[in-house]
Amino acid sequence: MRILLLVLVLVVVGCVALPLSALVLDGTDTGENLIVPAQVLVTAAVGAAIGRLLLGPSAQRPALTGAGLGILGALVGVAVFFLLLNGFDGA
């Protein structure tokens, strides 16, 4: 149950982190290339923190699990925004 909660939270964080990182980094030449990497880093960091809280502070394994699920959440966020912007015909 904790893993499911972690996955759901990180999918939401991944969907929210993409437009927020675009809001901050868009407009500069170098910033436009850093939007997706910034989103992945933020989501992985949030995943590591939440994974450590939800799965137990025993060792680094819960943090690595959370970071991995955070990267998965970031990929789901990118896919959701791609489908929202382009639809199924543009995919």
Secondary structure as GFF3:
##gff-version 3
##sequence-region A 1 91
A	DSSP	alpha_helix	2	25	.	.	.	ID=ss1
A	DSSP	three_ten_helix	32	34	.	.	.	ID=ss2
A	DSSP	alpha_helix	35	55	.	.	.	ID=ss3
A	DSSP	alpha_helix	61	86	.	.	.	ID=ss4
###
